[in-house]
Amino acid sequence: MKSRLFIGALAAWFAGLHAASAAPTVKPVGETAEIELGDRALFRPYEDSYLLLHRMKNNGWAGDDERALRAHYSFHYVFIGNGRRDVSLSYTGEFDFYMGSRPSDPVVNRISNPALHVRWAASDFDFMKTALPTDHFDLGLEHESDGQTIEVTSAREVESAQRAYSGHDRPYFDQVSRGSNFFSFAAVLSEQATGWPVAIHARARAYLGQNTAVTWGPLAGSGVRLSDYDRLCVRIGKQVGSMGSIEVRWTVGDSGFKTDSFGLGWQGPRHWPLPLYVRVNHGPLNTLSNYTQRQDSVGIGLRFAAF
């Protein structure tokens, strides 16, 4: 099953890149011509797509994770729209390929995130200063899961999970099933839209259901859920001329600063022949299957599309 997932994910990855490179320039915000189904320009990058040589450190529990190639891909298809407002289907996925450093058969799926979105151009709102088609607000209905199979609910499963936790068996927790359904509200705004010297991407979640209970370790039976760690994510980006661009990411949940996480990113200048990208994560949420565990990480590779 994971082999088919790996092949499908790679196919989606390259299809998204090809579509992005073949697509013509985005129509102006004021364009009123209706979109036609099948228009290749409407199959577009959605959020980040990157490929990184990646390493995690499981702080306070187990040692460093083995080196992995982490692929994160995101695209969407707009099937209703007129250039100012549109309705689209998106898919965001993520997997780790361990390249012989440990068994992964051949990959460990991290995220599967299909969603339905309704978007409005920011210029529809009088208080916004932008006329750029990339500035928008987004209302989504989303499902997010890790595609894994182990449900830690029965007494025997809870015992196995506790034994794996006590034995620092990191690969076991890559197989724990996680899933949630939620509404999302996002704003993607450039410097021109806000009048501030940075670009902003903010997203909030209103959960409809969560399969994220923890039944092992010190948090067993505490009632902790994914919403305690991931309610609001804010990303702030800035072009720094010949130095490329930098980005700061902060994610906070219902438990506040006790469970928040931070990220840093740097991308090389646009005129470089390769889109070099460095990404650092500090805190939990680095893997959905073991979202409560602090996993500091660093990765270096290529980013093909960004928010």
C-alpha positions in Angstrom: 0.0 0.0 0.0 2.8 2.4 0.9 4.5 1.7 -2.4 1.4 2.8 -4.3 1.3 5.9 -2.0 4.9 6.7 -2.8 4.3 6.4 -6.6 1.1 8.4 -6.4 2.6 11.1 -4.3 5.6 11.5 -6.7 3.2 11.6 -9.7 1.2 14.3 -8.0 4.4 16.2 -7.2 5.6 16.3 -10.7 2.2 16.9 -12.2 1.8 20.0 -9.9 5.2 21.3 -10.9 4.5 20.8 -14.6 1.2 22.5 -14.4 2.7 25.4 -12.5 5.4 25.9 -15.1 3.0 25.6 -18.0 0.4 27.9 -16.6 0.1 31.4 -18.1 0.1 34.6 -16.0 -2.8 34.9 -13.5 -5.6 37.0 -14.8 -6.1 40.5 -13.3 -8.4 40.8 -10.3 -10.9 42.8 -12.4 -11.3 40.1 -15.0 -14.9 39.0 -15.4 -14.7 36.2 -18.0 -15.9 32.9 -16.5 -13.5 30.1 -16.0 -13.8 27.0 -18.1 -13.3 23.5 -16.8 -10.2 21.8 -18.2 -8.2 25.1 -18.4 -4.6 24.0 -17.5 -4.0 27.5 -16.0 -6.4 26.6 -13.2 -4.4 23.7 -11.9 -2.0 25.7 -9.7 0.3 25.5 -6.7 -1.6 26.1 -3.6 0.8 26.5 -0.7 4.4 25.4 0.0 5.9 22.6 -2.2 9.4 21.6 -1.2 11.9 18.7 -1.1 14.3 18.6 1.9 17.1 16.5 3.3 15.6 16.4 6.8 16.6 15.5 10.3 14.6 15.5 13.6 15.6 15.4 17.2 13.1 14.0 19.7 13.9 16.2 22.6 13.4 14.8 26.1 12.3 11.4 25.0 14.3 9.6 22.3 17.5 10.4 20.3 17.8 11.9 16.8 15.6 10.5 14.1 17.4 9.1 11.0 18.0 11.2 8.0 15.0 11.4 5.6 14.0 13.1 2.4 10.9 15.0 3.2 8.6 15.9 0.4 5.7 18.4 0.9 3.5 19.2 -2.0 0.3 21.3 -2.4 -1.9 22.2 -5.4 -5.5 23.1 -6.2 -7.9 23.1 -9.1 -10.2 26.1 -9.5 -13.5 24.9 -11.0 -15.7 27.9 -10.5 -14.5 31.5 -10.6 -14.2 34.8 -12.4 -10.8 36.1 -11.2 -12.2 37.8 -8.1 -13.9 34.9 -6.4 -13.4 31.2 -6.9 -14.2 27.8 -5.6 -11.5 25.2 -5.7 -10.4 21.7 -4.5 -7.0 21.4 -2.9 -4.7 18.6 -1.9 -1.7 18.9 0.4 0.5 15.9 1.2 3.7 15.1 3.0 5.9 12.1 3.3 9.4 11.1 4.6 11.6 8.7 2.6 14.4 7.3 4.7 16.8 6.4 1.9 18.1 3.3 3.6 18.7 4.9 7.0 15.8 2.9 8.4 12.9 0.8 7.1 10.0 2.9 5.7 8.6 0.6 3.0 9.4 2.9 1.1 7.9 6.1 2.7 6.2 7.2 5.9 3.1 9.2 5.1 2.8 12.3 7.3 -0.1 14.4 5.9 -3.0 13.8 3.6 -5.1 17.0 3.4 -7.9 17.3 0.9 -10.1 20.4 1.1 -12.8 22.5 -0.5 -12.2 26.3 -0.6 -14.1 29.5 -1.4 -11.8 32.5 -2.0 -12.4 36.2 -2.2 -10.0 38.8 -3.6 -8.8 41.1 -0.8 -9.6 44.1 -3.0 -13.3 43.3 -2.5 -13.0 44.9 0.9 -12.8 48.6 1.1 -10.2 48.6 4.0 -7.7 46.7 1.9 -5.1 48.6 -0.1 -4.2 45.9 -2.7 -5.1 45.3 -6.3 -3.0 42.2 -6.6 -4.8 38.9 -7.5 -2.6 37.0 -5.0 -4.1 38.7 -2.0 -7.2 36.9 -0.8 -9.3 35.5 2.0 -10.2 31.8 2.1 -12.9 29.8 3.8 -12.2 26.0 3.7 -13.8 22.7 4.7 -10.8 20.4 5.3 -9.9 16.9 6.3 -6.4 16.2 7.6 -5.0 12.8 8.5 -1.7 10.8 8.3 -3.0 7.8 6.5 -1.8 5.4 9.1 -3.5 2.3 10.5 -2.8 1.8 14.3 -5.7 2.9 16.5 -4.5 3.0 20.1 -7.9 2.5 21.8 -8.2 -1.1 23.1 -6.5 -2.2 26.3 -4.0 -4.3 24.3 -3.2 -1.5 22.0 -2.7 0.9 24.9 -0.3 -1.5 26.5 1.6 -1.9 23.3 1.9 1.9 22.9 3.1 2.3 26.4 5.7 -0.4 26.0 6.9 1.3 22.7 7.0 4.7 24.5 9.0 3.3 27.4 11.4 1.6 25.0 11.9 4.8 22.9 10.5 3.0 19.8 10.1 6.1 17.6 9.1 4.2 14.4 6.1 2.7 16.2 4.5 6.1 16.6 4.9 6.9 12.9 2.1 4.3 12.4 -0.4 5.8 14.8 -3.6 6.9 13.0 -4.6 10.6 13.4 -7.3 12.5 11.8 -9.5 15.7 12.1 -12.1 17.6 10.2 -12.4 21.4 10.5 -13.4 24.7 8.9 -10.5 27.0 8.2 -10.3 30.7 7.6 -7.2 32.1 6.1 -5.9 35.4 4.9 -2.9 35.8 2.5 -1.8 39.4 2.2 1.2 41.1 0.7 3.0 44.2 1.9 0.8 46.2 -0.5 -2.4 44.9 1.0 -1.6 45.8 4.6 0.7 48.7 4.3 3.1 46.8 6.6 6.7 45.9 5.5 5.9 42.1 5.5 3.7 39.6 3.8 1.3 37.7 6.1 -0.4 34.3 5.9 -2.7 33.5 8.8 -5.0 30.5 9.2 -7.4 29.6 12.0 -9.2 26.3 12.5 -12.7 25.5 13.9 -12.7 21.7 14.5 -15.7 19.5 13.7 -14.1 16.3 15.0 -10.7 15.0 16.1 -9.3 11.5 16.3 -6.1 12.6 18.2 -6.4 11.1 21.8 -3.1 10.3 23.6 -3.2 7.0 25.6 0.5 6.6 26.4 3.3 8.4 28.2 2.9 11.3 30.6 -0.1 12.7 28.7 -2.1 9.5 28.8 -5.7 10.1 29.8 -5.2 13.9 30.0 -7.8 14.7 27.3 -5.2 16.4 25.1 -6.3 17.0 21.5 -4.8 18.4 18.3 -6.7 21.7 18.9 -4.6 22.2 22.1 -1.6 22.6 19.8 -2.9 23.8 16.4 -5.7 26.5 16.5 -4.0 29.4 14.8 -0.9 29.5 12.5 0.7 32.8 11.5 3.5 33.1 9.0 5.3 36.4 8.3 7.6 36.7 5.2 10.0 39.4 4.0 12.0 39.8 0.8 15.5 40.9 1.8 16.9 41.9 -1.5 20.0 40.0 -2.7 19.8 37.8 0.4 16.6 36.2 -0.8 13.6 35.9 1.6 13.0 35.0 5.2 10.0 33.6 7.0 8.9 33.2 10.6 6.1 30.8 11.5 4.2 30.5 14.8 1.5 28.0 15.7 -0.5 28.1 18.9 -3.4 26.0 20.2 -5.9 26.2 23.0 -3.2 25.5 25.6 -1.4 28.6 24.7 2.3 29.1 25.0 2.7 25.8 26.8 2.2 23.9 23.5 3.1 26.4 20.8 5.7 25.8 18.1 8.0 28.0 16.0 9.5 27.8 12.5 12.1 29.7 10.5 12.7 29.5 6.8 15.1 31.1 4.3 14.9 30.9 0.5 17.7 32.0 -1.8 17.4 34.9 -4.3 15.0 34.4 -7.2 17.8 34.8 -9.7 19.7 31.8 -8.5 19.5 28.8 -10.8 18.0 26.5 -8.0 15.4 27.6 -5.4 17.5 26.7 -2.4 15.5 26.5 0.8 16.4 26.0 4.5 13.6 25.2 7.1 13.9 24.9 10.9 11.2 23.7 13.3 11.2 24.1 17.1 8.6 22.4 19.2 5.8 20.0 18.6 3.6 19.4 15.4 6.5 18.3 13.3 4.7 15.0 12.7 0.9 14.6 13.0 1.1 11.0 14.3 3.2 12.1 17.3 2.0 15.8 17.4 2.5 16.3 21.2 6.2 15.3 21.1 8.7 18.2 20.8 10.7 17.4 17.6 13.2 20.1 16.7 14.3 19.7 13.1 16.3 21.2 10.3 16.1 20.6 6.6 17.8 21.9 3.5 16.7 21.4 -0.1 14.5 23.1 -2.8 11.2 25.0 -2.5 9.2 25.3 -5.8 6.3 27.3 -4.6 5.5 29.3 -1.5 2.5 31.2 0.0 
